[in-house]
Structures are given as structure tokens and as C-alpha cells.
Amino acid sequence: MASPAAVSHTSAAALSHLIRHISTTCTADLRPEYHRLVRKVSLLSHLLDEIDEFFSRSEAGGGEGSSAPPVDPVDGLDQLLTALRAANRFLSLGRDARTCQVADSHNVANDTVPDKISVQFKYLMWQLEKALGNFPYNYFGISEEIQEQVELVRAQMKREIKKESSDVKLFSELHHVLTSRQTGDLQSNLSNLPDEHHELREIVLPVLEIHDVPDSDVERIMQDLINRLDEIKISNSLTMEEKSTTSGKSESVKKTQEKVQKGDTITIPEDFRCPISLELMRDPVIVSTGQTYERAFIQRWIDNGNRTCPKTQQKLQNTTLTPNYVLRSLIMQWCEEHGIDPPTRSKSDGFSLEVGGDRTAIESIVRSLSSTSPDDRKSAAAEIRSLAKRSTDNRILLAEAGAIPALVSLLSSKDKKTQEHAVTSLLNLSIYDHNKELIILAGAIIPIVQVLHIGSMEARENAAAAIFSLSLVDENKITIGSTPGAIEALVELLQTGSARGRKDAATALFNLCIYQANKVRAVRAGILLPLIQMLQDSSNNGTIDEALTILSVLVSHQECKLAIAKANTIPVLIDLLRSGQPRNKENAAAILLALCKKDIENLACIGRLGALIPLTELTKTGTDRAKRKATSLLEHLSNLKVM
């Protein structure tokens, strides 16, 4: 296997240049696909830093990478480099096309351009994900933290392409042909292709364009690809014939199987259906009785003057609709597991669009956000705050009218009320998933963090809630966590904020700390002090539960585990074993077990503090999970005595 000296430092330097160049080249007037690509590539900058460190160590005589990586290091770098070169050309072509459209728009076939861009974007997502999946991380000494970050980026790329499985198969074959071309192994059949392959051309030609394939090679590549596809088709046909002959299955049985594979006969779990429409929910929300409904249907129910829960007939204490993110995530996961396209929220669910249905009126309100009059700006922000709270349709129309960039600019307003309306409007707009991306692209994170520091208490509360909403997108956890002052501002709100502010901060911090690097940032920002204070607040079980939930996430990181033990948390957790609510006892036992695993000092500490009695009681009266954790802790304590 190649030594570090043999690994191409030139490729690494080219990689560095490309990532940095791509991260700074996208302009606001390009389509969303270009922005999404740039965001994902920019998240690879930390991977690049560690690759550079590897070469620095090698030049300084720091030794080679780990032996026998699964992929040749040169090949691993080159695969990623090839994909990034294609990405760079994609952006370059996009800028050139934009220039041509401005200069001579009547010559541009606007009806075909979107399809071409979509194909190129999906291919790049596939190619980059494949290259990152094959990269020899261990050889280059890439840390677990950075590998986790790359995995999040890969997950985002997979989601971009998962709906087009047929395209993915074609991308794979085309990639094989392009690789063969680079090694001089292409067939030389230059015969003209029949018209029946027109649709294939519509996918292949855009991909060849971003790989800068010469025109002289196009026909050869097309013919080689067609030959490969024909071979696969013949092979599949023979395989199907063998299966049909040996199993004797009738055509009707085959069709039934196909239906099952397509999801036509799959039963939707009852919990995933809206009790009103009985359809798979797209935007599940919780009402005050705890029941979940599709937002559009329950909103219409309430708008018609009803004040009872349709399912239980209980009186609604309020008309607040809280997004059920957990259920929506489960629905998305279920759809993915069963090969079903996940439900998406349409621009209109068949209902009237309230005030926001008048596009002209909305555009007028949005224009007022940029008025020279401070009162007009404040009034417009307040109206948008209200409109964005009411319905998905309004959120879509407001975003399309350009409200998001204008609201972001108002976050720096000296008028506290205008600032509060702006950040709350962004929070309400972010409920619609696509708007999350637009808010990030508008550069909202830094000004939202500033509001967290200096805004009114209500503005700070809603800024924390906005950060939570935006962090539901995995890659945003990285972006927000790495923004200077973001986690520190949330920790400050957790310690000094109002009851609602502390709750919003706790929710945001919990979600951010799912990402490994943010756990350390939170501990270094001082999160343990307010968490311990929350654990000692016996008057509020809710805050205890929130603190335990965050601690249970933090304790999985070794540095955080050491800090938790050092912060004298163990005595507080043992007190909760004695007097806490059942759920709190369960979580306290789980955290204590994590602290004591492979740590004799912590284990001896809980023994000295009298944990034996409450743990024994928990094995008899606790929840199933609490019994398991308590039993495991008692076994560890027993082994410690033997030692």
C-alpha cells in the first residue's frame, strides 16, 4: 500500500483549492440547487483541514497513516477531486447561463433548463456521496468528530437523490463508463444512435457537460453506455425467466408482488393517519388535548368556529397548533423504509388562503418591510408575524414574495419591538421546511444569535425557538453550533431567562447537542451550572426532566462525561433516585450508569453516597428501563466490592 510520500500531495492541494473556491462562488441570483451544493461542499472544509494536518505530520516525519486502508489513498483523493471538479464546473456553467439569460434571454430554452440543472445536481449529489463513502478516513487520521460531520453531509446528499432510484442506477452505469474512458477502455463504436434513446440523452448529456467531456467522445460514451444497459437488461431477463420457470408463478402473482413492492397494498399505520381525513399526515400538529391532526384539516375545523377536539370531543383550552416533529420524522422514516415517496406539503391543501391568499396584498406588506418609515417597517413585521403563524399557505406566499431577506435585515433594528416581530416572523416561517433552507441562505444565524444576546426577553425566547426549528435539519446543527456565540447565548438564556425562555433554550440545546462536536461546545460554554440548578428545582418537574434529557445526551462524550462528574453532579442524581418522579428516576439511573462505566472512581463515589438502597428499590418499582439500568449499576457495584 502507498506510503504518505506516494500519496498525491498535489491532489490534496487541488482539493483544498476547489473546496474553498466552491464555498465562496455562489451568488444570490442562482437557482436553489446551486446554493444547496455550495452549502454541502462548504461543510467539508473541516475534513480538508485534517487532510492538510496529515500531510504536515508526514513531512515532519510524523509517520504514515494506518496500514491497508480499504481504498487506495491516491484513489480516495482522486475520486473526491473528480467529483469536486464536476461541481465547480456545474457552478461555472450556472453563472455563465445566468449571464446569457440576462444578456440575451430570448435565446434561452427556459422550459428545458430546469430539467438539465436538476439532472446535473442529482448526479453531483450521487457522485459526491459515493466519493465520500469510499474515502479512506482512517488512513488520513480523520477524527471521529469530522467523520460524523461528513456522515451528516452524506445523509443530506442521499435525501436529495433518494426519490429517483432509476436515475441512480443510470448514474452508476454512466460513472463506470466515464471511469473506463479515463483508463482508455472505451469501445470505439461510433454508429449513430436511434431516436428511441432520446430520453437517455436528456440525462447523459448534462452529466457529460459538467465533466467537460469533449464532443468527439460523446457518441462513443453514449454507445458504450447503451451496450452496458442492454447487457444488464438481457441478464435480468434471463434471471427472471429462470425464476419464473423454477417457481411456476403465474403472471397475476407477479403483478401482486410488484404492487407490494411499489407500496400499493402497504397498510398505513393508524397513528400516521389524520383522524379527520384518514390520510397519511404531511404536517402533523398537536392540539391542547394531546391529539395529533393534519394541520390543514384541524385549522379548517378551528376556523369554522369549533372549539372541541374532533377525536375526544374535549374542549380545546387554546387553539395553538404545535408541530409534532417526532411523528413527522417517524412518518418520513416509515416512507423511506417502504420505498414510498414521503408526503410533502403542497402550496394549497384545498382550502381558502385566508388573508394571505391575496398575493398582491402580501407583496405590498413585504415591500413595506423596506420602507423608509420605522413605523411602517414595524407594522409590516407585526402583520407578517401574524400571517406566518396562521397557515402553511401564508408561509409559502410570504417566502415567495421575498419576506425572508427583508426580515433578516430587520433583526439588527434598534427598535426592540421591530426586532421582536422580525425574529418571531422568521420562527413562524421556519415551520414550513423549505423555508428553513431559505432562512439559512439569507444569512440569518448570526443576527438571530445577536438577538439572543441583546433582544427583549420575548425576542430572545423566540430567537431560541427559531434556532431549535432550524436545527431540525441535520446540517444546520453543524452551521449553528459553529457560529461564534450561538451556544453561549443559549446557555446564558438557560441560566437567566424567563421560564419560557429557559424552556426554549433547553429544547434548542438538546437538539444541537445531538451532534457530537456541539456537546463539547455546550460544556465549555458553561451549560452544566444551569443544568445542575434545574435538577435542584424541586418545584418544577418539567425543568428537571429537561435537564436530565440534556445530560443524557452530553454524557455519551468522554470529555463531557469527565466534566459532569467533576461538576459534582453525582450527589444530585442520587437524590433524584430517592425522591424524583418515575421518569426522572429512570433518566438519573441511566446517566449514573453512563458515568460509572469503565470508571471505578465514579462507581466508588455512588457507593459511598448511599446509592445502593434507592437502586435496589428501583429494580422493584421502576419502569422497565429504570429496572434495567438499576440492575446493571448494582452488578457493577457488586463487582467493585469483589475487587
BELURZI-V10100 format. One record per helix or strand of 3 or more residues. SS is the DSSP state (2 for helix, 1 for strand). FROM is the first residue (numbers start at 0). TO is the last residue. If there is no record, write none. Layout:
BEGIN
((SS:FROM:TO) (SS:FROM:TO))
END
This chain:
BEGIN
((2:8:22) (2:31:41) (2:44:58) (2:72:102) (2:104:106) (2:109:132) (2:143:160) (2:164:181) (2:194:209) (2:214:246) (2:250:261) (2:269:271) (1:283:285) (1:291:293) (2:294:302) (2:324:336) (2:354:356) (2:358:367) (2:373:389) (2:391:399) (2:402:409) (2:415:428) (2:432:440) (2:443:453) (2:456:469) (2:473:480) (2:485:495) (2:498:511) (2:515:523) (2:526:534) (2:540:553) (2:557:565) (2:569:578) (2:581:595) (2:599:607) (2:610:620) (2:623:641))
END
